Amino acid sequence: MASPSRSVGATTWPVTLATVLVLIFLLLPTLIVIPVSFGSQKYLQFPPEQWSLTWYRAFFADREWLAATRLSIMVAGLSTILATLVAVPATLAFARGRLMGQGLARALILAPMILPHIVVAVGMYIAFSRWNLIGTLPGFVVAHAILTLPFLFLTLSAAISKLDPSLELAAASLGAGRVAAFRYITLPLLMPAIAGGMAFAFITSLDEATVSNFLSSSTSKTLMKKMFEDIDFDVSPIVAAVSTLIIVGSLLLIGAAQLVRHASQRAPKSAATPLPVARSAMKTA
């Protein structure tokens, strides 16, 4: 009869091997794009014959590429802030309150993540064209905030469900109001989740292509729209250079969110106990 340790080992290595193969399959396109961006040829070639920064210099010297990049960064930043301002009170309301039609409201918030983006894009195009928001910064920001809201909502909902309600109750018993309890107790404890959700929302907005394609105009287009146009009409290694920059920027954002999470975990445990935190909120209220 086989020992339990042998049976566990026999079932573990196939799962590990399958996981490694799936990760390689997912990362292989990324690993190919990066060296292609450092080639000197006027076409996509892997591996490149010569290594250079030709296409990075071409990207930073092209006004259309820079304009699309600036617009995408502005849209991603503003839509992330807007979605966060909506997601934080919404998740608190769902977690702490009893709302009528809570299930329907939750479904509406998560709908942009569940529905195909082409369906959402057509609906937004019809609505935004009536409001003259096609190709405008407010139109892009509102649309991307709607698309990124579900990711922030799910992230914050999971974080709020793990919070100890006794912290807020202790603050209330010592005289702190709801605003003070939220500012000095709930918000600091949610900051790691907020930072992670904002980083993911920013990346999602920056990478969004379907809705941006419908809402773009001839004079106002996002980076993803510009990349699709370049692939359709003039395939150049600039696309690989832009993709590499997006990969690096995404990794930096994820790393910053991880640093915030680790910093919160290394905080003194005494700061997380109900009484000291509640007294701090009461004194500052």
N, C-alpha and C positions, 0 to 999 in steps of 0.2 A: 504493500500500500504506500502510495507516494505521500511524502510529508507535506504539510501545509505550505512551508516555505518554498518547496520546489514547485508546487502547483501555482503559487502566486507568481513566481519568477517566470514560469512557462507562459502565463497569460499576459505578463507585463511587457515583455520584449516585443511581441507583435504589435501591441498598441503603440509602444514608443516608436517603432520603425514606421508605422503608418502615419503617426503624427509628424515625424521628421520629413517624410516624403511629401505630405500635404504642405508643410511649411516651405519646403524647397520649391514646390510647384507654384505657391503663391508669391514667393519672393523672387523667383527667377526673372519675370519681366522687369522688376525694379533693378535687379542686378545687371541686366542688359542695358537698360536706359542710361545708367550713370556713365559707363565708359563710352557709350556712343556720343554723349554730349561733349566729350573731350577730344573728339576727332577733328581733323582739319579738312576732310572732304566736304563737297557740297551736297552730299546725299547721306542718308543713314547707312552706316556701315559698322558691323560688329565682327571681329574686334577692329578698332581703328588702326590704320597704318601708321599714322603719326599723332602724337598727343599735343594738343594746344588748347588755348582758351579763345579760339576764334569766334565760336558761336555765343559765348558769354559776352564778349565785347560787342558782337552784333546785336545781341538782345538789349544791352544797356545803351546802345546808340540809336535804337529804333524808337521813334516817338509813339507809334501806334502800340507797340508792345508795352512801353512804359505807361501809356495812358490806360490801357486795359488792366495793367497790374495795379496801378493806383486806385482805379475804380473798384476792383475786386477786394483790395485790402480795406478800403473805406466801407464798402458794403458789408464785408465780413465782420469788421469791428463794430459798426453801428448796429447791425442786426443781432450780433451776439449780446450787446448791452441791452437792447430792447427785449430780446427773448429772456434774458436773465431777470430783468425788472418785472416781467410777467410771470416767469416760472416760480420765483421765490414765494411771492404771496399766494400763488395758486396752489403750490404744494403744501404750504402751511394751512391753507383753508381746507384742503382735502384731508389732511392728517389730523387737524385739531378740531374741525367743525363737522357739523352734520348738515349737508346741503341737500336741498331737493333736486332731484335729477342728477345726482352726483355721477352715476354711471354713464349717463348720456354726455355730460360735460367732459368726463375723462376720455370717452370715445372720440369726441370732437377734437380734443387736444392731440390725441395720438393718431388721428386720421391722416395727416400729411405723411407720416412715416409708414402707414399701412397701405394707402392707396398708391397705385403706380404714378410716378412723377409726371408722366405724359398727361394723365387725367387732371392732375392738379395744375399743370401748366396751361392746359386749354381753358380751365375754369378761371384761372388768374388772368389770362390774356383777355378773355371776354369782359371780365369785371374791370380790369385796370384800363382797358382801352376806352371804356365809357367815362372813366375818371381822369383821362389824359395823363396816366402814370407810366405809359410805355416809354422806356428809355430814360427814365428819370431816377435820380438817386433815392427819393422817398419810395418809389415803386419797388426798386430792388431791395431796399432795406426791409420794407414790410413783408415782401414775399419771402425773403430769406429768413426773417424772424419767425414766420409761420412754419417754415420747413425745419428750422433748428429747435423750435420750442419743445417738440416731443422728447428729444434726447436730453435736454436739460431737465425736463419734468421727470423723466424716469430716474435720472441720476440723483436728483434732489429728493425724490420720493423714497428711494432706498436709503439715503442718508438720514432723513428725518425719522424714518421708522426705527432706526437704531438709537435715536437720542433718548436719554433718560428724562421722562416727564417730571421727575422729582426736582430737577434743576429749576424749571419754570415755576413749579409750585412753591419751592422754597423762596424764590425771589418774590413771588406774590405775597407770601405770608410775612415777609419782612418789609413790605410796603412798596416794592418796585412795581411800576405800571407795566402794561403790556409792551409799550414801545421800548422802555428801558430794558426789560427782560429779553426782548428780541435783539436789541442792539448789543448788549454786553454779555449775553449768554448764548442764545440760539445762533446768531449770526457768526460769531467766532468758531463755534463748533461745526458749522456748515461750510466754512471757508474752503476746506480741502475738496469737498464735493462740488462747490460752486466753481472753484478753479479748474477742476477736471472737466466739469460740464461745459464751461466757457471755452476751454481749449478744444474740446471735441466739436462744439458748435461752430467755432471759428473755422476749423478744418473742413467741416461739412459744408459751410457756406462757400468757402473758397473753392471747393471741389464741385459745387453744384453746376450742372451743365444744361439739363433739360429745361427747367423753368427760366434760366438766364437766357437761353436761346430764344424763347418766346417773347421775353420782355425786353430784349436788346433792340437797339435801333442802329441805323447806319453810322451814327456819330457817337453812340454810347453803347459800348459792348464790354462784357466782362472778359477776364483772362481765359476762361474756358471757351467762350464763344470765339475769341481770337484764335485759340489753338485749333478748334475744329475748322475754322476757315483756312488756316494755314495748311492743315492736313488735306483739305479738299482741293485747294488750288495750287499750293506751292509747298510741297513737302521738303522741309529743310531741317537740319539738326538743331535749329533754334528751339523746336518743340521739345527735343530731348534735354536741352539746357534748362528750359523753363520747368520741365518735369522734375529735374534734379533739384532745382531751387525750391520747388514745392515740397519735395521729400525732406530736404534739410530743414525747411521752416516748420514742417509738421513735427519732425522729431524734436526740434527745439521747444515747441509748445508743449508737447507731451512730457518732455523732460522737466520743464518748468512746473507743470502741474504735479509731477511726481515729487519734486523738491518741496512744494508746498505741503503735500501730504505727509512726507517724511518729517518735515519741520513740526507739523502739528502732533505727530506721534511722539516726537522727542520732547514735547512740552512737559513741564512738571505735572505729575499726577495730581498734586494738591490743587492745581488751578481748575481741575475738572470736578472737584467735589462740590456738592450743592451749597453748603453753607458759605464758604469763602466767596464763591462766585456770586451768590445771591446778595451777600452783603456789599460787594463791590457795585453791583447794579443798583442797590438801594441808595448807596452813598452818592453815586453819580446821577441818579434820577432827579 
